[in-house]
Amino acid sequence: MAIFKDLQRTIGEDIDEYNRGCSGWHPNLRFAAARKHAVLNLPFTLQKKFIGEEDAAIVSKADRDAEAWQSFLKANRHMEMIVKSGRIESLPVSGYGDDLRIAPVFGRAVQILWDVLSGPDCSQKYLPDLFSLAGAMRHGPGTVAGVSQMLTSCIKTCTVPMGFSDKDALDCYDRIMLAAPRLRKTAEAIRRDAHGTFFTDAEFIAVPKNERTSRGIMSQPAGNMQVQLSLGDHASLACLRLGVDLARQQDINRELAWWGSQQHVTDVHDGKYLRFCTLDLKDASDRIPRNVPDVMFPPMWAYLIRTFRSKYVKYKDPNGKVNRVEKFMMSGMGNGFTFPIMTLLFSSIVKASYEYLGLKQYVSPSSSMGCCSGALLAWAVNGDDIIVLEEAFDLVVDCLHALGAKVNRDKTYSTGSFRESCGGDYLEGFPVRGVYVERLDTVQHHLSLLNRLNVWSCYYAVPLVGTCKLLRDAITRLSGRRPRPILTDDGFDEGMMVQPDDLVYHQDFRSLETSPGLHRYKKYRVVKKELRWLPFVKANTLRLVNDLDSLETDETSGLTLKSVEIRVTAEAPLTAPDGKPWNWQGMLMHYITGHIREGAETIRESGEGPPYKTISCVTPCLGKPWKYRTGHDHLWFEPSAPHDAARNTARGNTESRP
């Protein structure tokens, strides 16, 4: 916490020094305005997401968690009022309030949803069958309700009881499992005989958002989560039929936000100016009423969503009291299908609004940021990040309000020259995203912040001499040595990035005598936490023998796999560490699907970050232009192409590692 206070002080001193010594003038006036905004915004972004140590937090964890629970209860009460009022059932028929536009928009949105979820003209060609649902079922990486410890996918499949929200979910799960591949059915039968099933509610878990607030997540029963993820995959395919590709939608949202921040972007076909507005919703996953699928989705989809959503949620407060509440929202954060179904629902509303207003669905802007080209949808939806044309903004906001959503006015921009979406902030066509930091506990946290501040400094030509020196000294103090220099192609947390021309003279980069032009250096690398299955396999003398002459085709999954024979010696009993029969079929399934690689399964990190190790690397041809180097030179002297800076800042604004 002390280093963060010193960091705030030195940032302020560096910015004051820059303001005293520089008038802020630049031949490109738009860039000068963007730089001024970025300089003023940097101290605020540094502290916005900082969490720090619990004993030094501004608000205690118990108070933050209680506030998150109260926020959830408030949203749930609002959904209860909407459900009991019958508002959702009347939207496609009579609309909402005095606005005559709501009914035709929602009526058309229902038709769009039926077309992409069931099929054109109710053909049912897109409805998921039992085989496709079973083939896409899988466990999520996080915790599950009713089980305290962190579990891997293999352990969830093989060695623990499986929870369900109620008997309806269990019965439907069993019907889906009948269509699963034989290996999957056998593994589930062995697990159920040894460990059984149980019923449990979703569990409310509060995770820190910053030093002042926490975010609520609902941990789902493991059985429900498997089908939820399968439904989410099918909903993502339905989004794709609407033109929304969730795999790359964040890039598209940032591109449209970049267009919206400029005044001169036109359509190449008709020459009309394109003014995009960015729209953000508050607690969007908690503000979709539970009866929306019954009104707007095909019956089979409504049945599956209704069956596998958790009907109740429980929360254990700091005093040990367990609170159990009925959920009136469709799903909530933590549910496996929340994000894709929310994207699909909002996309149908936006598309129907465009059709009602007679706006064209595709545009071809006169300029591009580089990540997208050609004709694109004239709107974009990625969860609760929505971008629409200025002409459709008011109608879309009114429709979302009628649905029960709440627009976040602090992050919604329909006027002016600033736009924000999916981690991209733009002013007059230039990225002005600040630098965010969550923790400053380890050497790698300091390295990541140092490198991202250097990238920010290079782009805006604003020196942060004192701040960078403070971080370098802190790294030296924590690691016992000065920061290791690395290439600009390496990760932000792997060392201190140095200009390539300077590396050839650095003593940590040693030229290889046997290979002229090659240089050896060292950097940090994440040590993934793994669960080693191989020692246990060897202890039970398990041998997997591939019979190359015999191939077995599984008709239900469409896969052709080599038949595998499992042999176990009589001296080594086929038992798990808990003494119960071991589920070898489940382990084999995870070998085939790639969850277990080289005898180990990666465990998702929780709490503190992962450990690091030092590795040796070899790099060729130092002194040649590298990716970040050319981007820095170009952006320093002629800031006219924002894509490199947007990509770099978006890459660095999280504590996640490449």
C-alpha positions as CSV (number, residue, x, y, z in Angstrom):
1,M,0.0,0.0,0.0
2,A,2.9,2.3,0.7
3,I,4.3,1.9,-2.8
4,F,0.9,2.7,-4.2
5,K,0.8,6.0,-2.3
6,D,4.3,6.9,-3.4
7,L,3.2,6.0,-7.0
8,Q,0.3,8.4,-6.8
9,R,2.5,11.1,-5.5
10,T,5.2,10.7,-8.2
11,I,2.6,10.4,-11.0
12,G,1.3,13.8,-9.9
13,E,4.8,15.3,-9.7
14,D,5.6,14.0,-13.2
15,I,2.4,15.4,-14.7
16,D,3.0,18.8,-13.0
17,E,6.5,18.8,-14.3
18,Y,5.3,18.1,-17.8
19,N,2.6,20.8,-17.6
20,R,5.2,23.4,-16.5
21,G,7.6,22.5,-19.2
22,C,5.3,21.9,-22.1
23,S,2.5,24.1,-23.5
24,G,0.7,21.0,-24.8
25,W,0.8,22.3,-28.4
26,H,0.9,19.8,-31.2
27,P,0.5,20.3,-35.0
28,N,-2.4,17.9,-34.8
29,L,-5.0,19.7,-32.6
30,R,-7.1,16.6,-32.2
31,F,-4.2,14.7,-30.9
32,A,-3.3,17.6,-28.5
33,A,-6.8,17.4,-27.1
34,A,-6.6,13.6,-26.7
35,R,-3.2,13.9,-25.0
36,K,-4.6,16.5,-22.6
37,H,-7.5,14.2,-21.7
38,A,-5.2,11.2,-21.2
39,V,-2.8,13.2,-19.0
40,L,-5.6,14.5,-16.7
41,N,-7.2,11.0,-16.6
42,L,-4.1,8.9,-15.8
43,P,-4.0,9.5,-12.0
44,F,-7.7,8.5,-11.7
45,T,-7.4,5.3,-13.8
46,L,-4.4,4.1,-11.7
47,Q,-6.5,4.0,-8.5
48,K,-9.9,3.1,-10.0
49,K,-9.4,-0.7,-9.9
50,F,-6.7,-1.0,-7.3
51,I,-7.5,-3.6,-4.6
52,G,-4.4,-3.7,-2.4
53,E,-4.1,-5.4,1.0
54,E,-7.2,-6.1,3.0
55,D,-6.0,-4.4,6.2
56,A,-5.4,-1.2,4.3
57,A,-8.6,-1.2,2.2
58,I,-10.8,1.9,2.3
59,V,-13.9,-0.3,2.9
60,S,-13.6,-3.7,4.7
61,K,-14.3,-6.9,2.8
62,A,-17.4,-7.7,5.0
63,D,-18.9,-4.3,4.2
64,R,-18.1,-4.6,0.5
65,D,-19.7,-8.1,0.4
66,A,-22.8,-6.9,2.3
67,E,-23.2,-4.0,-0.1
68,A,-22.9,-6.4,-3.1
69,W,-25.6,-8.6,-1.6
70,Q,-27.9,-5.6,-1.0
71,S,-27.4,-4.5,-4.6
72,F,-28.4,-8.0,-5.8
73,L,-31.5,-7.9,-3.6
74,K,-32.5,-4.5,-5.0
75,A,-32.2,-5.8,-8.6
76,N,-34.1,-8.9,-7.7
77,R,-37.0,-6.9,-6.1
78,H,-37.2,-4.8,-9.3
79,M,-37.4,-8.0,-11.4
80,E,-40.1,-9.4,-9.0
81,M,-42.2,-6.2,-9.6
82,I,-41.8,-6.6,-13.4
83,V,-42.7,-10.3,-13.4
84,K,-45.8,-9.9,-11.2
85,S,-47.0,-6.8,-13.1
86,G,-47.3,-8.8,-16.4
87,R,-45.2,-6.1,-18.2
88,I,-43.2,-8.6,-20.2
89,E,-46.2,-10.5,-21.6
90,S,-47.7,-7.2,-22.9
91,L,-44.6,-5.9,-24.6
92,P,-45.1,-7.6,-28.0
93,V,-48.8,-6.8,-27.9
94,S,-49.6,-3.4,-26.3
95,G,-46.1,-2.1,-25.6
96,Y,-45.1,-0.2,-22.5
97,G,-46.6,3.2,-21.4
98,D,-47.6,5.7,-24.0
99,D,-44.8,4.9,-26.5
100,L,-46.5,3.3,-29.6
101,R,-43.1,2.2,-30.9
102,I,-42.4,-0.4,-28.3
103,A,-45.0,-3.1,-29.3
104,P,-44.0,-3.3,-33.0
105,V,-40.3,-3.4,-32.0
106,F,-40.8,-6.2,-29.5
107,G,-43.1,-8.1,-31.9
108,R,-40.4,-8.1,-34.6
109,A,-37.7,-9.0,-32.0
110,V,-39.7,-12.1,-31.1
111,Q,-39.8,-13.1,-34.8
112,I,-36.1,-12.6,-35.1
113,L,-35.4,-14.8,-32.1
114,W,-37.6,-17.5,-33.4
115,D,-35.9,-17.4,-36.8
116,V,-32.3,-17.7,-35.4
117,L,-33.2,-20.1,-32.5
118,S,-35.7,-22.4,-34.2
119,G,-35.4,-21.7,-38.0
120,P,-37.0,-19.6,-40.7
121,D,-40.7,-20.0,-41.0
122,C,-40.7,-22.2,-37.8
123,S,-38.8,-24.9,-39.6
124,Q,-37.1,-26.1,-36.4
125,K,-33.8,-26.7,-38.3
126,Y,-31.8,-24.8,-35.6
127,L,-33.4,-26.3,-32.5
128,P,-30.8,-28.1,-30.4
129,D,-31.4,-31.9,-30.2
130,L,-30.3,-34.2,-27.4
131,F,-27.2,-35.3,-29.3
132,S,-25.9,-31.7,-29.9
133,L,-26.7,-30.7,-26.3
134,A,-24.9,-33.8,-24.9
135,G,-21.9,-33.2,-27.2
136,A,-21.4,-29.6,-26.0
137,M,-21.8,-30.3,-22.3
138,R,-18.7,-29.6,-20.2
139,H,-17.7,-28.4,-16.8
140,G,-16.7,-24.8,-16.2
141,P,-13.4,-23.8,-14.7
142,G,-14.6,-22.1,-11.5
143,T,-16.1,-23.3,-8.3
144,V,-19.5,-25.1,-8.1
145,A,-22.2,-24.8,-5.5
146,G,-22.2,-27.3,-2.7
147,V,-18.4,-28.0,-2.9
148,S,-16.0,-25.9,-1.0
149,Q,-12.6,-26.7,-2.7
150,M,-11.5,-25.7,-6.2
151,L,-12.0,-28.6,-8.5
152,T,-10.6,-29.5,-11.9
153,S,-12.7,-30.8,-14.8
154,C,-11.5,-34.3,-14.3
155,I,-12.2,-34.4,-10.6
156,K,-15.7,-33.0,-11.2
157,T,-16.4,-35.7,-13.8
158,C,-14.8,-38.6,-11.8
159,T,-14.7,-38.3,-8.0
160,V,-17.2,-35.9,-6.5
161,P,-21.0,-35.8,-6.0
162,M,-22.8,-33.8,-8.7
163,G,-25.3,-31.1,-7.6
164,F,-28.5,-30.0,-9.3
165,S,-30.9,-27.2,-8.6
166,D,-34.0,-29.5,-8.4
167,K,-35.4,-32.8,-9.6
168,D,-36.6,-31.4,-12.9
169,A,-33.0,-30.4,-13.8
170,L,-31.8,-33.9,-12.8
171,D,-34.4,-35.7,-14.9
172,C,-33.7,-33.5,-17.9
173,Y,-30.0,-34.0,-17.5
174,D,-30.5,-37.8,-17.5
175,R,-32.5,-37.6,-20.7
176,I,-29.7,-35.6,-22.4
177,M,-27.1,-38.0,-21.0
178,L,-28.8,-40.9,-22.9
179,A,-27.7,-39.3,-26.1
180,A,-24.1,-38.8,-25.0
181,P,-21.2,-40.8,-26.4
182,R,-20.7,-44.2,-24.7
183,L,-17.5,-43.3,-23.0
184,R,-19.2,-40.3,-21.4
185,K,-22.2,-42.3,-20.3
186,T,-20.0,-45.0,-18.8
187,A,-18.0,-42.4,-16.9
188,E,-21.1,-40.7,-15.5
189,A,-22.6,-44.1,-14.5
190,I,-19.5,-45.0,-12.5
191,R,-19.3,-41.6,-10.9
192,R,-23.0,-41.7,-9.9
193,D,-22.7,-45.2,-8.4
194,A,-19.7,-44.2,-6.3
195,H,-20.6,-40.6,-5.3
196,G,-24.2,-40.0,-6.1
197,T,-26.0,-36.7,-6.6
198,F,-27.5,-34.0,-4.4
199,F,-29.7,-30.9,-4.7
200,T,-28.5,-27.4,-3.9
201,D,-29.2,-23.8,-4.6
202,A,-26.9,-21.3,-6.3
203,E,-24.4,-19.7,-3.9
204,F,-23.8,-15.9,-3.9
205,I,-20.1,-15.1,-3.8
206,A,-18.7,-11.6,-3.7
207,V,-15.4,-10.9,-5.4
208,P,-13.4,-7.7,-5.0
209,K,-13.9,-5.1,-7.7
210,N,-11.8,-2.4,-6.2
211,E,-11.1,-1.0,-2.7
212,R,-14.6,0.3,-2.3
213,T,-16.9,-2.2,-3.9
214,S,-17.3,-5.9,-4.6
215,R,-19.1,-7.7,-7.5
216,G,-21.6,-10.5,-6.9
217,I,-21.3,-13.9,-8.7
218,M,-23.7,-16.8,-8.3
219,S,-21.9,-20.2,-8.2
220,Q,-24.0,-22.8,-10.0
221,P,-24.6,-26.5,-9.3
222,A,-22.2,-28.6,-11.4
223,G,-24.9,-30.5,-13.2
224,N,-26.8,-27.3,-14.1
225,M,-23.5,-25.7,-15.3
226,Q,-22.8,-28.4,-17.8
227,V,-26.1,-27.9,-19.7
228,Q,-25.9,-24.1,-19.2
229,L,-22.5,-24.0,-21.1
230,S,-24.0,-26.2,-23.8
231,L,-27.0,-23.9,-24.2
232,G,-24.5,-21.0,-24.3
233,D,-22.7,-22.5,-27.2
234,H,-25.9,-22.9,-29.1
235,A,-26.9,-19.3,-28.3
236,S,-23.5,-18.2,-29.6
237,L,-24.3,-19.9,-32.9
238,A,-27.6,-18.1,-33.0
239,C,-25.8,-14.8,-32.5
240,L,-23.6,-15.6,-35.4
241,R,-26.7,-16.0,-37.6
242,L,-27.5,-12.4,-36.7
243,G,-24.0,-11.3,-37.6
244,V,-22.6,-11.1,-34.0
245,D,-19.4,-13.1,-33.7
246,L,-18.7,-13.3,-30.0
247,A,-15.1,-14.6,-30.7
248,R,-14.1,-11.2,-32.2
249,Q,-16.9,-8.9,-31.1
250,Q,-14.8,-6.9,-28.8
251,D,-12.6,-5.8,-31.7
252,I,-15.7,-4.8,-33.7
253,N,-17.1,-2.9,-30.7
254,R,-13.8,-1.0,-30.3
255,E,-13.8,-0.2,-34.1
256,L,-17.3,1.3,-34.0
257,A,-16.5,3.2,-30.8
258,W,-13.5,4.7,-32.7
259,W,-15.7,5.7,-35.6
260,G,-18.2,7.2,-33.2
261,S,-15.6,9.5,-31.6
262,Q,-14.9,11.2,-34.9
263,Q,-16.8,13.8,-36.7
264,H,-15.8,13.0,-40.3
265,V,-16.5,9.3,-40.8
266,T,-18.8,8.7,-43.7
267,D,-20.3,5.8,-45.6
268,V,-18.5,5.1,-48.8
269,H,-21.7,4.3,-50.6
270,D,-24.0,7.2,-49.9
271,G,-21.6,9.7,-48.3
272,K,-23.7,10.1,-45.1
273,Y,-22.0,10.8,-41.8
274,L,-21.9,8.0,-39.4
275,R,-22.4,8.9,-35.7
276,F,-22.2,5.9,-33.4
277,C,-23.3,6.1,-29.8
278,T,-22.0,3.7,-27.1
279,L,-24.4,2.4,-24.5
280,D,-23.6,0.5,-21.3
281,L,-26.1,-1.2,-18.9
282,K,-25.8,-1.4,-15.2
283,D,-26.0,-4.9,-13.7
284,A,-27.4,-6.2,-17.0
285,S,-27.1,-9.9,-16.1
286,D,-29.2,-9.3,-13.0
287,R,-31.9,-7.3,-14.8
288,I,-33.5,-9.7,-17.2
289,P,-36.8,-10.9,-15.9
290,R,-37.2,-14.7,-15.6
291,N,-40.3,-14.8,-17.8
292,V,-38.6,-13.2,-20.8
293,P,-37.7,-16.6,-22.4
294,D,-41.4,-17.8,-22.0
295,V,-42.6,-14.7,-23.9
296,M,-39.9,-14.2,-26.6
297,F,-38.1,-17.5,-27.1
298,P,-39.3,-20.8,-28.8
299,P,-40.9,-23.2,-26.4
300,M,-38.0,-25.7,-26.3
301,W,-35.5,-22.9,-25.5
302,A,-37.8,-21.5,-22.8
303,Y,-38.1,-25.0,-21.3
304,L,-34.4,-25.6,-21.2
305,I,-33.6,-22.1,-19.8
306,R,-36.4,-22.5,-17.2
307,T,-35.2,-26.0,-16.2
308,F,-31.5,-25.3,-15.8
309,R,-31.5,-21.9,-14.3
310,S,-31.2,-21.8,-10.5
311,K,-34.5,-20.9,-8.9
312,Y,-33.0,-19.9,-5.5
313,V,-29.8,-18.4,-4.3
314,K,-28.3,-18.5,-0.8
315,Y,-25.8,-16.2,0.8
316,K,-24.0,-16.7,4.1
317,D,-23.4,-13.3,5.8
318,P,-20.4,-12.5,8.0
319,N,-22.4,-13.5,11.1
320,G,-23.0,-17.0,9.8
321,K,-26.6,-16.5,8.9
322,V,-27.7,-18.2,5.6
323,N,-30.2,-16.1,3.6
324,R,-32.2,-18.0,0.9
325,V,-34.0,-15.9,-1.7
326,E,-36.1,-16.8,-4.7
327,K,-34.7,-15.5,-8.0
328,F,-36.9,-13.4,-10.2
329,M,-34.1,-12.7,-12.8
330,M,-33.5,-15.0,-15.7
331,S,-30.0,-16.1,-14.7
332,G,-27.4,-13.7,-13.3
333,M,-23.7,-13.5,-13.4
334,G,-22.0,-16.9,-13.0
335,N,-24.6,-18.7,-15.1
336,G,-23.1,-20.5,-18.1
337,F,-25.6,-19.1,-20.7
338,T,-26.1,-15.6,-19.3
339,F,-23.7,-13.8,-21.6
340,P,-24.6,-15.3,-25.0
341,I,-28.3,-15.2,-24.4
342,M,-28.1,-11.7,-23.1
343,T,-26.2,-10.7,-26.3
344,L,-28.8,-12.5,-28.4
345,L,-31.7,-10.8,-26.7
346,F,-30.3,-7.3,-27.0
347,S,-29.2,-7.9,-30.6
348,S,-32.7,-8.8,-31.6
349,I,-34.1,-5.6,-30.0
350,V,-31.4,-3.5,-31.7
351,K,-32.0,-5.2,-35.1
352,A,-35.8,-4.8,-34.7
353,S,-35.4,-1.1,-33.8
354,Y,-33.3,-0.5,-37.0
355,E,-36.0,-2.2,-39.1
356,Y,-38.7,-0.1,-37.5
357,L,-36.8,3.2,-38.2
358,G,-35.8,2.1,-41.7
359,L,-32.1,2.3,-41.1
360,K,-29.7,0.2,-43.1
361,Q,-28.2,-2.8,-41.3
362,Y,-24.7,-2.6,-42.9
363,V,-22.3,0.3,-43.4
364,S,-18.9,0.7,-45.1
365,P,-17.1,3.5,-43.3
366,S,-14.6,5.6,-45.1
367,S,-11.8,4.8,-42.7
368,S,-10.7,1.8,-40.6
369,M,-8.7,1.3,-37.5
370,G,-7.2,-1.8,-39.0
371,C,-8.9,-4.7,-37.2
372,C,-12.0,-4.7,-39.4
373,S,-12.5,-4.0,-43.1
374,G,-15.3,-4.0,-45.6
375,A,-19.0,-3.8,-44.8
376,L,-20.0,-4.2,-41.2
377,L,-23.1,-4.3,-39.2
378,A,-24.3,-0.8,-38.4
379,W,-24.7,-1.8,-34.7
380,A,-22.8,-4.0,-32.3
381,V,-23.7,-5.9,-29.1
382,N,-21.3,-7.7,-26.8
383,G,-23.1,-8.5,-23.6
384,D,-24.1,-5.2,-22.1
385,D,-21.8,-3.1,-24.4
386,I,-24.1,-1.8,-27.1
387,I,-23.3,0.5,-30.0
388,V,-26.0,2.0,-32.3
389,L,-26.3,4.8,-34.7
390,E,-27.4,8.2,-33.3
391,E,-30.8,7.9,-35.1
392,A,-31.6,4.7,-33.2
393,F,-30.3,5.6,-29.8
394,D,-33.4,6.9,-28.1
395,L,-35.6,4.1,-29.4
396,V,-33.1,1.4,-28.2
397,V,-32.9,3.0,-24.8
398,D,-36.6,3.1,-24.4
399,C,-37.0,-0.6,-25.4
400,L,-34.3,-1.7,-23.0
401,H,-36.0,0.3,-20.2
402,A,-39.3,-1.4,-21.0
403,L,-37.5,-4.7,-20.7
404,G,-36.3,-3.8,-17.2
405,A,-32.7,-2.9,-18.0
406,K,-31.0,0.1,-16.4
407,V,-28.8,2.3,-18.6
408,N,-25.5,3.3,-16.9
409,R,-25.4,7.0,-17.7
410,D,-21.8,7.3,-16.5
411,K,-20.6,5.0,-19.3
412,T,-23.1,5.9,-22.0
413,Y,-22.1,8.4,-24.6
414,S,-24.4,9.8,-27.3
415,T,-23.0,13.3,-27.7
416,G,-19.6,14.9,-27.9
417,S,-16.4,13.3,-29.2
418,F,-15.7,10.6,-26.5
419,R,-16.7,7.0,-26.9
420,E,-16.0,3.9,-24.8
421,S,-16.7,0.2,-25.4
422,C,-15.1,-3.1,-24.5
423,G,-12.0,-1.6,-23.0
424,G,-11.4,1.0,-25.7
425,D,-11.6,4.7,-24.9
426,Y,-11.4,7.2,-27.8
427,L,-11.5,10.9,-28.1
428,E,-11.5,12.5,-31.6
429,G,-10.3,9.3,-33.1
430,F,-7.3,8.8,-30.7
431,P,-7.1,6.2,-27.9
432,V,-7.2,7.8,-24.4
433,R,-7.4,4.6,-22.3
434,G,-5.6,5.0,-19.0
435,V,-3.4,2.5,-17.2
436,Y,-5.1,0.3,-14.6
437,V,-3.5,-1.7,-11.8
438,E,-5.2,-4.1,-9.4
439,R,-2.3,-5.2,-7.2
440,L,1.3,-4.3,-6.5
441,D,2.4,-7.3,-4.4
442,T,5.0,-9.1,-6.6
443,V,7.8,-8.3,-8.9
444,Q,5.7,-9.2,-11.9
445,H,2.9,-6.7,-10.8
446,H,5.5,-3.9,-10.8
447,L,7.0,-5.0,-14.1
448,S,3.6,-5.1,-15.8
449,L,2.8,-1.6,-14.5
450,L,6.2,-0.2,-15.5
451,N,6.0,-1.5,-19.1
452,R,2.4,-0.3,-19.6
453,L,3.3,3.1,-18.3
454,N,6.3,3.2,-20.7
455,V,4.0,2.3,-23.6
456,W,1.6,5.1,-22.5
457,S,4.5,7.5,-22.2
458,C,5.9,6.7,-25.6
459,Y,2.5,7.2,-27.3
460,Y,1.7,10.6,-25.8
461,A,5.3,11.8,-25.5
462,V,4.8,12.5,-21.8
463,P,7.9,11.6,-19.8
464,L,7.2,9.8,-16.5
465,V,10.8,9.8,-15.2
466,G,10.1,9.8,-11.5
467,T,7.4,7.2,-11.7
468,C,9.4,4.8,-13.7
469,K,12.4,5.2,-11.4
470,L,10.2,4.5,-8.4
471,L,9.0,1.3,-10.0
472,R,12.5,0.2,-11.0
473,D,13.8,0.8,-7.5
474,A,10.9,-1.2,-6.1
475,I,11.6,-4.1,-8.5
476,T,15.3,-4.1,-7.5
477,R,14.3,-4.1,-3.8
478,L,11.9,-7.0,-4.2
479,S,14.0,-9.2,-6.4
480,G,17.5,-8.3,-5.2
481,R,18.7,-7.4,-8.6
482,R,17.9,-4.8,-11.3
483,P,15.0,-5.5,-13.7
484,R,15.8,-8.0,-16.4
485,P,15.7,-6.4,-19.9
486,I,13.4,-8.2,-22.4
487,L,12.2,-7.7,-26.0
488,T,9.1,-5.7,-26.8
489,D,7.5,-8.9,-28.2
490,D,7.6,-10.5,-24.7
491,G,4.9,-10.2,-22.1
492,F,4.5,-7.2,-19.9
493,D,5.2,-9.2,-16.7
494,E,8.3,-11.1,-18.0
495,G,10.8,-8.3,-17.6
496,M,11.5,-4.7,-18.4
497,M,11.0,-3.9,-22.1
498,V,13.9,-2.1,-23.7
499,Q,14.3,-0.6,-27.1
500,P,15.9,-3.2,-29.4
501,D,18.9,-1.1,-30.5
502,D,19.9,-0.8,-26.8
503,L,19.8,-4.5,-26.1
504,V,22.9,-5.4,-28.1
505,Y,24.9,-3.3,-25.6
506,H,23.3,-4.7,-22.5
507,Q,25.4,-7.1,-20.5
508,D,22.4,-9.4,-19.8
509,F,22.2,-10.1,-23.5
510,R,25.1,-12.3,-24.4
511,S,26.0,-13.1,-28.0
512,L,26.3,-16.8,-28.8
513,E,29.8,-17.5,-30.1
514,T,28.7,-20.6,-32.0
515,S,25.9,-18.7,-33.8
516,P,26.8,-15.1,-34.7
517,G,23.7,-12.8,-34.6
518,L,22.0,-14.8,-31.9
519,H,21.7,-13.5,-28.3
520,R,20.8,-15.3,-25.1
521,Y,18.8,-13.6,-22.3
522,K,16.6,-14.5,-19.4
523,K,13.1,-13.6,-18.5
524,Y,10.3,-14.6,-16.1
525,R,7.7,-17.1,-17.1
526,V,4.5,-18.2,-15.4
527,V,4.6,-21.6,-13.7
528,K,1.2,-23.1,-14.3
529,K,-0.4,-24.9,-11.3
530,E,-1.0,-28.4,-12.4
531,L,-2.6,-31.5,-10.9
532,R,-0.2,-34.4,-11.8
533,W,-2.1,-37.5,-12.7
534,L,0.9,-39.4,-14.1
535,P,2.3,-40.5,-10.7
536,F,-1.1,-41.9,-9.6
537,V,-1.5,-43.6,-13.0
538,K,2.0,-45.2,-12.6
539,A,1.2,-46.2,-9.0
540,N,-1.7,-48.2,-10.3
541,T,0.4,-49.6,-13.2
542,L,-2.2,-48.4,-15.8
543,R,-1.2,-49.0,-19.4
544,L,-3.1,-47.6,-22.4
545,V,-2.6,-49.8,-25.4
546,N,-3.6,-48.4,-28.8
547,D,-4.9,-51.1,-31.1
548,L,-3.9,-49.7,-34.5
549,D,-5.9,-52.3,-36.4
550,S,-9.2,-51.7,-34.7
551,L,-11.1,-48.4,-35.1
552,E,-14.3,-47.7,-33.2
553,T,-16.7,-45.1,-34.6
554,D,-19.0,-43.4,-32.1
555,E,-22.1,-42.6,-34.0
556,T,-23.5,-40.2,-31.4
557,S,-20.4,-37.9,-31.4
558,G,-19.3,-38.4,-35.0
559,L,-15.7,-39.1,-33.8
560,T,-13.5,-42.0,-34.8
561,L,-11.3,-43.0,-32.0
562,K,-8.7,-45.8,-31.5
563,S,-10.0,-48.4,-29.3
564,V,-8.2,-48.4,-26.0
565,E,-7.6,-51.4,-23.7
566,I,-7.0,-50.7,-20.0
567,R,-5.0,-53.3,-18.1
568,V,-4.4,-53.3,-14.4
569,T,-2.2,-55.7,-12.5
570,A,-3.7,-57.7,-9.6
571,E,-1.1,-56.2,-7.2
572,A,-2.4,-52.6,-7.8
573,P,-6.1,-52.3,-7.0
574,L,-8.2,-50.0,-9.2
575,T,-9.0,-47.4,-6.4
576,A,-8.9,-43.7,-6.1
577,P,-7.1,-41.9,-3.1
578,D,-10.4,-41.8,-1.2
579,G,-10.7,-45.6,-1.4
580,K,-13.6,-45.7,-3.8
581,P,-13.4,-47.3,-7.3
582,W,-11.5,-45.1,-9.7
583,N,-13.3,-43.7,-12.7
584,W,-10.8,-44.6,-15.4
585,Q,-13.3,-44.0,-18.2
586,G,-13.7,-40.4,-17.0
587,M,-9.9,-39.9,-17.0
588,L,-9.6,-41.5,-20.5
589,M,-12.3,-39.1,-21.8
590,H,-10.3,-36.1,-20.5
591,Y,-7.1,-37.5,-22.2
592,I,-9.0,-37.7,-25.5
593,T,-10.6,-34.2,-25.2
594,G,-7.2,-32.6,-24.3
595,H,-8.0,-31.6,-20.7
596,I,-5.1,-33.8,-19.5
597,R,-1.9,-33.1,-21.4
598,E,1.4,-35.0,-20.7
599,G,-0.1,-36.5,-17.6
600,A,-1.2,-33.2,-16.0
601,E,-4.3,-31.0,-15.8
602,T,-4.0,-27.3,-15.3
603,I,-5.7,-25.9,-12.2
604,R,-7.3,-22.5,-12.4
605,E,-5.6,-19.9,-10.2
606,S,-7.5,-18.2,-7.4
607,G,-6.5,-15.7,-4.8
608,E,-2.9,-14.6,-5.3
609,G,-1.2,-14.8,-8.7
610,P,0.7,-17.8,-10.0
611,P,4.4,-18.3,-9.2
612,Y,7.1,-17.5,-11.8
613,K,10.4,-19.0,-12.8
614,T,13.4,-17.7,-14.8
615,I,14.0,-19.2,-18.2
616,S,16.7,-18.7,-20.8
617,C,15.7,-17.5,-24.3
618,V,17.5,-16.9,-27.6
619,T,16.6,-14.1,-29.9
620,P,18.0,-13.4,-33.4
621,C,18.9,-10.2,-35.3
622,L,18.8,-7.6,-32.6
623,G,18.7,-4.1,-34.1
624,K,16.1,-4.9,-36.7
625,P,12.7,-3.1,-36.4
626,W,10.4,-4.9,-34.1
627,K,6.6,-4.7,-33.7
628,Y,6.3,-2.3,-30.7
629,R,9.4,-0.4,-31.7
630,T,8.0,0.7,-35.1
631,G,4.7,1.4,-33.5
632,H,6.3,3.7,-30.9
633,D,8.4,5.6,-33.4
634,H,5.4,6.1,-35.7
635,L,3.0,7.1,-32.9
636,W,5.6,9.4,-31.3
637,F,6.2,11.6,-34.3
638,E,3.0,11.2,-36.3
639,P,0.1,10.1,-34.2
640,S,-2.4,9.3,-37.0
641,A,-3.0,5.5,-36.7
642,P,-4.5,4.6,-33.4
643,H,-4.8,0.9,-33.8
644,D,-1.3,0.0,-32.5
645,A,-1.8,2.1,-29.4
646,A,-5.4,0.8,-28.9
647,R,-4.2,-2.8,-29.1
648,N,-1.3,-2.1,-26.7
649,T,-3.4,-0.3,-24.1
650,A,-6.2,-2.9,-24.3
651,R,-3.6,-5.6,-23.8
652,G,-2.2,-3.9,-20.8
653,N,-5.2,-2.7,-19.0
654,T,-5.8,-6.0,-17.2
655,E,-3.6,-8.0,-14.9
656,S,-4.1,-11.1,-17.0
657,R,-1.0,-12.6,-18.7
658,P,-0.5,-13.3,-22.4
